[in-house]
Amino acid sequence: MTAGAETFPVVEIFASRQGEGANTGREAVFVRLGGCNLACPWCDTDFTDARICTTEEILAEVRRVSPVRSVLVTGGEPLIHPQIGALLSAWKGEGYWIGMESNGVLRPDAETRASLDYLTVSPKAHEANRYRLETMTREAEEVRIVVDGAVESFCREMRERITARHYFLSPCERGGAFNWDETVCALGTLNLDLPPGATPWLLSVQTHKLAGFR
């Protein structure tokens, strides 16, 4: 295969600002890839309607969309695509800051991880058994867990299994309603258990929805 000719299912490419986690407010070009290895009942993303693009076509579209030299790859699940490392390496060669959002079921290979400046993993409590396999991600910059029920035990387990700089809880949205009370109570419970000096669990809100941008 010719360099740059790897193909990926692309749902959309657009410029916006990160709305969640430690990078909230950061300008970036978002590249949403199709396909996922999970089926979350509350997922608000349509990642099934995708067009097939080569690496070079993706790079060219990102350049057209915005001059900002930051790109955030999301999905779906980016790590199900075996050639993802080649795409990231191409961006890295052009001097981009590269972030990725993953569910953490799969661990990025060495090429992929070396290209990433920021990896966010969002483990899903309803798939807890898949996060007890050795193939899961064990290190990231950020862990972000959606509170879709009694997740405290799962959060403690993920904190032991994933080393990260930041740990967040996010409220779950169903039909436009967020479970704020459940999320805040879970934060309090988890932080009471932490030893002195440990990085606290923080609240991550989808501020892009509150601010009215994508």
SEZATI-439809 format. One line per 5 residues: number of its first residue (from 1); for each residue x negated, y negated, z negated of N, C-alpha, C, O, CB. Coordinates in pm, whole numbers, m for minus. Each point is the difference from the previous one (the first is absolute). Glycine has a CB too. Example, Ala and Ser with C-alpha at 12.3 -4.5 7.8 and 13.67 -1.06 7.14 Angstrom:
// SEZATI-439809
1) m1319:569:m780:89:m119:0:m90:m120:0:m104:2:m66:293:115:m59; m154:m222:197:m82:m119:m6:77:m109:m73:m51:m111:m17:m67:174:232;
***
This chain:
// SEZATI-439809
1) m85:121:0:85:m121:0:m88:m125:0:m96:m8:m77:280:132:m47; m152:m220:208:m75:m124:7:17:m79:m129:109:m7:m56:m82:3:306; m138:m57:m297:7:m80:m122:107:m107:14:4:m70:101:m248:113:m148; 328:m56:m51:108:m97:3:127:52:63:101:m70:5:m273:m103:6; 168:301:39:117:55:66:85:87:m92:97:60:46:m224:m66:166;
6) 92:15:m341:85:72:m94:138:m64:m1:13:m121:16:m214:185:m159; 303:17:125:136:m55:2:68:14:m136:m27:92:m77:42:m35:319; 74:m154:m270:71:m5:m127:145:m43:27:25:m79:91:m239:25:m218; 310:107:48:137:m50:10:13:m131:m78:m19:m3:m121:107:238:146; m56:m341:44:9:m133:m61:146:m43:m8:69:m9:102:m299:m52:m14;
11) 276:33:m209:137:m48:m20:7:m150:24:88:m49:71:m45:234:m236; m138:m258:104:m2:m145:17:m134:m57:m42:m72:60:m80:319:m69:41; m279:m106:95:m119:m77:m36:45:m144:m17:57:m58:93:m218:216:32; 137:m217:m241:48:m136:m26:m89:m68:m102:m65:66:m81:300:4:135; m236:m202:m51:m76:m79:m96:91:m42:m114:113:m42:22:m268:m40:160;
16) 104:92:m304:78:m41:m117:m96:m17:m117:m120:m18:18:328:139:66; m153:m115:m205:m78:m2:m123:34:122:m83:115:44:m3:m124:m296:6; m90:306:m70:26:112:m89:96:m45:m110:m20:m105:m62:m208:205:111; 330:m20:m74:100:m40:m97:m7:74:m132:75:m31:m92:65:m24:281; m231:154:m201:m3:84:m120:m143:20:m49:m96:m12:76:305:128:0;
21) m220:m84:m204:m128:40:m57:m99:m113:m17:36:m117:1:3:334:101; m166:m180:m117:m105:m96:m32:m32:m95:114:m56:m107:m23:m36:275:m131; 128:m131:277:m28:m86:116:120:m84:41:5:m50:113:m170:218:m38; 263:m183:m163:118:m80:32:m40:m138:51:m80:m70:m63:212:195:m112; m77:m163:289:m28:m130:59:m107:2:107:m17:m98:73:84:1:m286;
26) m140:207:225:m108:6:98:56:9:142:86:83:28:m233:29:m198; 99:m198:258:37:6:140:m64:122:65:m116:32:m27:139:m283:36; 52:317:76:m52:118:70:87:31:119:115:m45:9:m211:134:m222; 41:m10:304:79:60:106:36:141:m47:m88:80:m32:m24:m219:216; 240:168:m186:48:130:m46:17:92:120:64:m35:99:53:m71:m298;
31) m176:225:190:13:101:104:73:119:m62:m57:74:m80:m156:m151:201; 338:93:m83:81:109:m55:m1:118:97:48:m10:113:99:m156:m237; m203:278:78:m7:120:81:120:91:m27:55:m1:m110:m306:m15:111; 290:93:96:113:91:m14:m39:131:m65:m118:35:m5:218:m140:204; 0:176:m248:m22:131:m59:m33:m6:m148:m68:m91:m46:m9:168:266;
36) 128:23:m295:m28:7:m143:6:145:m43:70:82:60:23:m314:m98; m167:265:m68:1:135:m55:90:12:m122:3:104:m65:m234:m73:150; 306:m138:m118:99:2:m107:133:m52:53:7:m60:108:m188:26:m282; 287:59:98:132:m51:36:65:m57:m126:81:66:m64:m56:104:253; m62:m293:m223:50:m63:m122:144:m47:20:28:m67:99:m262:m5:m161;
41) 324:107:m28:142:m34:20:29:m149:0:102:m42:55:m48:256:m162; m143:m295:47:24:m143:m7:m87:m79:99:m4:m123:m6:66:153:m233; m131:39:328:m89:m67:96:79:m98:85:107:33:52:m257:168:m48; 97:m324:11:69:m104:77:m70:m27:132:24:m104:63:55:2:m277; m165:194:257:m79:m20:121:40:100:107:4:120:m25:m193:m209:m113;
46) 218:40:258:25:88:114:m133:21:72:m47:m87:72:288:6:m47; m300:198:m45:m129:29:63:14:109:106:m98:67:35:m19:m133:m247; 238:84:264:24:106:99:0:m53:143:m28:76:93:161:44:m265; m102:m247:192:7:m59:133:m135:m64:33:m23:m116:m34:273:75:11; m337:117:87:m136:m46:23:m39:12:147:50:87:72:m109:m21:m307;
51) m31:m155:277:m58:9:134:m144:50:m13:m67:m30:m99:216:m157:185; m196:260:12:m136:54:m5:m96:m102:57:16:m47:113:71:284:m92; m190:m271:m101:m99:m100:40:m140:56:m21:m24:78:m92:183:m265:33; m251:146:145:m140:36:m21:m63:m95:m101:57:m104:m33:m71:195:268; m104:m54:m283:m74:m88:m91:m19:m137:62:24:m101:m66:m141:300:m32;
56) 73:m204:224:m25:m128:64:127:m84:13:m5:m122:m15:m184:227:139; 301:m40:m97:126:m75:10:39:m57:m135:50:m113:m8:22:261:195; m95:m72:m296:31:m51:m134:m90:m116:m35:46:m102:m52:29:330:m18; m204:m215:97:m94:m108:m29:39:m127:75:m2:m110:m57:m180:278:18; 218:m153:166:35:m117:80:126:m66:m54:8:m123:m4:m115:228:204;
61) 206:m26:m240:124:m59:m51:m22:m71:m133:58:m106:m24:71:284:140; m213:m121:m201:m32:m65:m128:m65:m135:25:31:m98:m67:m58:322:m43; m64:m230:207:m65:m126:32:101:m103:51:m11:m118:m33:m201:242:86; 309:m80:26:101:m91:56:94:m53:m107:42:m116:4:m56:240:211; 47:m37:m312:99:m36:m101:m49:m111:m92:76:m90:m36:10:322:45;
66) m214:m226:m46:m51:m99:m97:m152:m4:4:m65:101:25:266:m63:m171; m258:m158:122:m146:m10:m11:m53:43:m137:m121:7:m20:130:m192:185; 81:214:m259:m41:41:m134:m80:130:8:41:94:68:163:m206:m170; m317:116:34:m89:117:9:24:97:m115:m94:50:m61:m77:m192:176; 297:167:m142:41:99:m99:109:86:62:91:m52:63:m151:m101:m257;
71) 49:284:175:100:90:53:41:97:m110:m85:47:m76:m7:m69:310; 222:53:m242:49:94:m99:75:111:73:101:m25:66:m86:m157:m244; m65:304:164:58:115:68:96:70:m95:m36:35:m112:m170:m7:257; 330:m9:m98:101:60:m85:83:96:84:m36:31:114:42:m235:m265; 104:250:97:81:97:72:143:0:m51:56:m104:m35:m260:243:75;
76) 261:m19:m45:m55:132:17:m124:27:m86:m21:m61:m104:111:54:333; m169:101:m180:m122:40:m70:m118:m1:98:m11:89:85:145:53:m247; m221:m243:152:m111:m12:94:m94:120:3:m57:31:104:73:m273:m138; m34:310:m79:m102:104:m8:43:133:64:m79:94:2:0:m203:m209; 201:117:260:37:122:71:m58:m1:142:6:102:70:204:m85:m207;
81) m265:m129:180:m54:m11:135:m150:29:m2:m76:m77:m58:253:m93:119; m221:279:1:m139:45:m14:m103:m97:57:m117:7:m39:204:223:49; m48:m319:81:m96:m93:60:0:m138:m68:m57:m95:53:87:217:162; 34:m133:m331:13:m130:m64:m136:m63:m31:m14:m122:4:231:197:m101; m317:8:65:m132:m53:m30:m60:m76:116:m68:m100:m20:36:287:m136;
86) 56:m141:279:m52:m68:118:63:m137:17:m68:m96:37:28:318:71; 170:m233:m135:68:m128:9:m55:m98:m102:m28:m116:32:235:231:50; m224:m69:m205:m53:m87:m105:m143:m42:29:m36:m116:m23:186:228:m142; m231:m21:216:m139:m32:34:m7:m108:107:m88:m86:m3:21:319:m58; 161:m228:156:3:m102:105:27:m137:m60:m65:m98:38:144:269:128;
91) 16:m180:m257:26:m127:m68:m120:m45:m82:m36:m118:0:279:174:m8; m303:39:m62:m115:m35:m83:m112:m58:87:m70:m93:m42:131:275:m122; m78:m127:284:m101:m51:91:27:m141:47:m91:m70:44:53:300:28; 164:m274:m81:36:m137:37:8:m93:m120:42:m115:12:83:207:181; m165:m43:m310:m9:m85:m118:128:m19:m77:13:m97:m75:m191:m14:191;
96) 275:201:m99:126:m13:m72:m10:51:m144:m74:94:m29:193:m68:247; m44:m91:m308:33:57:m130:112:99:27:97:m33:68:m166:m178:m202; 57:333:80:97:105:31:61:55:m128:m71:46:m89:m56:11:298; 258:m62:m216:74:63:m109:88:112:53:36:1:118:m40:m217:m245; 38:309:41:90:108:37:93:32:m115:m40:m5:m116:m132:99:272;
101) 297:m63:m123:96:47:m98:33:146:31:42:32:112:54:m266:m144; m114:320:m66:18:145:18:80:55:m117:1:m59:m108:m218:77:236; 284:96:m106:70:62:m112:m94:83:m87:40:44:m108:167:m39:245; m329:18:m92:m100:67:m83:2:151:3:m81:63:m67:97:m256:m73; 73:253:218:4:146:9:m128:53:65:m51:106:m37:302:m113:51;
106) m302:m69:84:m122:39:70:m115:m92:m38:19:m119:m21:118:208:211; m256:m33:m200:m120:m78:m31:m65:m46:130:m19:82:90:m16:46:m306; m1:m255:228:m68:m46:122:m137:64:13:m70:20:m99:194:m236:86; m163:248:137:m133:56:21:m105:m110:m17:35:m117:m17:59:293:175; m220:m138:m153:m109:m93:m30:m2:m119:96:m23:m113:m42:m109:304:m49;
111) 157:m166:222:m1:m107:98:112:m100:m29:m22:m121:5:m74:277:166; 212:m105:m200:114:m86:m28:m23:m83:m126:21:m121:1:130:287:110; m194:m101:m218:m19:m73:m126:m109:m105:11:10:m107:m61:65:310:m62; m180:m174:199:m110:m95:14:45:m127:71:m57:m107:m22:m103:298:28; 261:m181:79:49:m116:74:100:m83:m80:24:m116:33:m61:243:176;
116) 95:m69:m312:105:m69:m75:m57:m93:m106:m84:40:m80:233:155:120; m104:m319:m39:m35:m94:m106:94:13:m118:m36:m31:m114:m57:m126:284; 215:204:m143:100:7:m107:98:111:31:68:m2:103:m91:m245:m151; 30:344:m41:93:112:15:104:m5:m112:m35:2:m118:m145:139:228; 306:m148:m72:111:9:m94:65:136:16:34:40:112:5:m291:m104;
121) m21:322:m118:74:126:5:126:m14:m84:m1:m58:m108:m213:192:142; 323:m79:19:130:m7:m67:54:141:m20:84:45:77:m38:m273:25; m93:297:m206:48:137:m25:150:0:m30:53:m94:m59:m279:157:m30; 292:43:131:145:10:m15:34:107:m103:m34:117:17:66:m193:221; 36:34:m345:28:91:m111:84:120:42:m17:109:m55:4:m304:m99;
126) 103:177:250:86:111:41:m77:106:80:54:107:30:139:m265:m28; m319:129:32:m87:95:68:m119:35:m89:m111:23:49:182:m115:176; m49:96:m355:m109:13:m97:m93:117:29:m121:m13:m16:270:m90:m152; m95:216:209:m84:119:23:m104:m22:109:m107:62:m3:298:78:m70; m163:m226:168:m95:m25:108:m118:m83:m46:m103:m6:68:291:19:94;
131) m174:m76:m279:m110:m80:m55:m82:80:m102:m82:m57:m72:219:m149:109; m115:336:m41:m82:87:m84:m93:86:85:m70:88:m51:251:m85:m122; m180:m29:305:m87:72:93:m132:m75:15:m6:m121:m18:207:213:140; m306:m20:m90:m132:m62:12:m13:m87:124:m98:m74:13:5:268:m134; 189:m186:212:m4:m82:122:49:m142:m22:m10:m82:92:44:289:38;
136) 17:m240:m248:53:m134:m26:m113:m101:m13:m116:35:m24:315:66:m89; m164:m228:127:m94:m110:m21:m35:m10:m148:89:4:m85:4:m127:284; m222:109:m229:m42:m7:m141:m61:m136:m36:m35:m22:m115:m5:268:122; 27:m335:90:m60:m130:m27:59:m103:94:17:26:119:m230:82:m197; 245:m226:24:58:m108:81:m24:m132:m72:m44:m2:m115:221:157:211;
141) m149:m264:m26:m5:m130:m66:126:m24:m83:m4:m67:m103:m139:m21:290; 254:143:m141:129:m31:m64:92:121:2:9:71:101:m34:m311:m34; 92:263:m179:106:101:m9:131:m74:m25:8:m84:m90:m168:263:2; 262:m147:168:129:m67:m13:108:106:2:17:71:99:m103:m282:14; 161:224:m224:100:105:m13:139:m60:m12:24:m89:m82:m194:238:m28;
146) 262:m99:192:139:m44:m4:72:73:m114:m11:121:m14:10:m169:264; 75:m28:m329:74:56:m113:134:54:51:101:m70:1:m214:m92:m165; 110:288:206:122:63:52:50:107:m96:26:114:40:m101:m161:197; 86:9:m364:40:93:m104:m97:m8:m118:m69:m100:m17:173:252:190; m108:m47:m252:m90:5:m115:m140:37:49:m34:118:9:224:m53:m166;
151) m271:m166:188:m129:23:65:m118:m9:m97:m115:15:43:214:m106:165; m74:69:m335:m112:m27:m91:m102:113:m3:m120:m26:8:275:m112:m144; m111:262:125:m94:113:m5:m78:9:131:m121:27:m1:274:96:m156; m84:m144:268:m67:3:130:m104:m111:9:m109:23:51:316:75:54; m174:m217:m153:m95:m112:3:m126:33:m81:m111:m28:44:303:m132:m18;
156) m173:219:m143:m117:37:m81:m86:102:74:m123:m9:m2:255:m36:m209; m67:139:274:m75:103:74:m77:m62:116:m116:34:23:289:137:m86; m109:m262:136:m67:m63:113:m116:m88:m45:m101:m12:69:316:18:57; m200:m67:m241:m110:m83:m51:m121:86:m34:m114:m44:16:280:m122:m107; m143:287:45:m110:91:m28:m63:54:128:m120:29:3:232:33:m217;
161) m32:m48:318:m49:62:124:m53:m99:102:m81:37:86:244:143:m126; m120:m306:33:m43:m100:98:m70:m115:m72:59:m69:m83:132:130:237; m317:m80:m122:m76:m113:m53:27:m123:85:m15:5:122:m165:150:m211; 219:m264:25:35:m122:74:m30:m123:m84:m17:8:m122:196:117:248; m185:m239:m57:m19:m128:m69:131:m54:m57:1:m67:m103:m193:18:255;
166) 302:78:m82:130:m55:m38:105:111:m1:m2:90:84:m62:m314:14; 155:215:m195:112:93:m9:130:m81:m11:14:m84:m89:m160:262:m23; 239:m151:202:125:m75:6:120:92:m6:m6:115:44:m109:m293:88; 225:126:m187:132:60:15:85:m93:85:m7:m122:m13:m12:242:m212; 101:m60:312:90:m77:84:144:46:m23:25:120:m11:m207:m151:183;
171) 275:m62:m180:141:41:m13:46:70:128:m49:m29:109:94:m163:m266; 48:283:142:57:72:113:122:m76:51:86:m41:m79:m171:263:m11; 93:m240:220:114:m68:61:92:102:64:m43:81:82:m95:m288:m42; 263:202:m76:102:85:62:122:m87:32:62:m57:m90:m144:264:m35; 114:m216:253:115:m80:41:m11:m146:m36:101:m66:m26:32:267:3;
176) m256:m254:22:m23:m141:m30:m11:m32:m148:m24:m115:m36:145:67:242; m105:148:m295:m9:m21:m144:m131:60:m52:m41:108:42:294:m105:m64; m318:m74:m70:m126:45:m58:21:42:m146:78:m63:m71:m206:m91:226; 61:257:m198:11:47:m139:m101:m72:m90:m94:61:m51:174:165:133; m59:m356:m99:m95:m82:m76:m13:47:m144:m111:10:m52:168:m202:198;
181) 55:221:m212:m6:36:m142:m78:129:m20:m83:9:m91:302:m124:54; m193:214:120:m70:128:m10:m150:m19:23:m83:62:m68:289:58:145; m241:m206:19:m141:m22:33:m73:m71:m114:m110:39:m37:171:m50:280; 0:m93:m298:m62:m74:m109:m18:89:m124:m103:m6:m66:206:m207:154; m4:296:m117:m11:91:m115:m113:102:22:m72:33:m94:318:m61:49;
186) m260:77:168:m108:94:30:m136:m66:m17:m94:63:m50:245:58:210; m162:m246:m119:m125:m75:m19:m37:m8:m147:m114:27:m39:162:m160:245; 49:97:m287:m26:m12:m143:m43:132:m62:m94:3:m80:260:m185:71; m99:290:46:m35:132:m53:m141:40:39:m77:47:m84:317:17:94; m275:m81:116:m132:41:48:m111:m84:m63:m105:54:m36:210:19:251;
191) m83:m202:m228:m106:m86:m54:m20:20:m150:m110:m23:m50:162:m142:228; 51:208:m249:m16:30:m143:m94:118:m22:m66:9:m104:295:m98:63; m236:179:138:m83:120:m11:m146:m23:32:m83:86:m28:283:43:85; m233:m244:1:m137:m21:48:m96:m32:m114:38:m66:m96:55:m15:313; m217:129:m207:m100:m35:m101:m41:m146:15:17:m58:108:m100:296:m111;
196) 28:m299:m101:m42:m140:8:m99:m22:114:m92:79:20:128:m102:m267; m15:m85:322:m91:m35:108:31:66:134:m62:m34:100:m106:4:m272; 264:122:174:35:67:126:76:m95:91:73:m87:m47:m66:309:m72; m23:m205:248:74:m79:98:149:26:m14:42:116:9:m239:m111:148; 278:m108:m179:144:24:m22:73:32:130:m46:m33:109:36:m121:m304;
201) 123:219:182:94:12:110:66:m136:19:40:m64:m97:0:313:52; m27:m293:170:61:m128:32:121:19:89:18:106:60:m241:m218:m82; 306:9:30:119:3:83:m35:m46:141:m62:m105:17:208:64:m219; m106:117:303:m13:m41:140:139:m17:58:81:93:m1:m304:28:24; 249:m239:28:131:m34:56:m14:m23:150:m103:m52:45:178:m51:m264;
206) 24:140:296:m2:m24:144:31:m148:27:110:m37:40:m38:276:6; m174:m322:m70:20:m145:10:30:m45:142:58:m107:19:m209:80:m212; 112:106:294:30:m39:138:151:m3:23:50:m81:79:m268:182:m3; 291:m13:m145:146:m3:13:58:m121:m73:94:m62:49:m91:313:m32; m58:m284:m132:49:m116:m75:m31:m130:74:79:m94:m2:m110:222:m214;
211) m86:m133:282:m41:m122:70:58:m10:140:m10:m105:64:m199:108:m197; 268:105:181:65:m4:130:m91:19:118:33:m43:110:126:m102:m214; m276:213:84:m83:32:115:m23:150:6:29:72:m96:m139:m298:86; 58:274:120:m13:143:22:m106:60:m92:m24:121:4:95:m153:234;
***
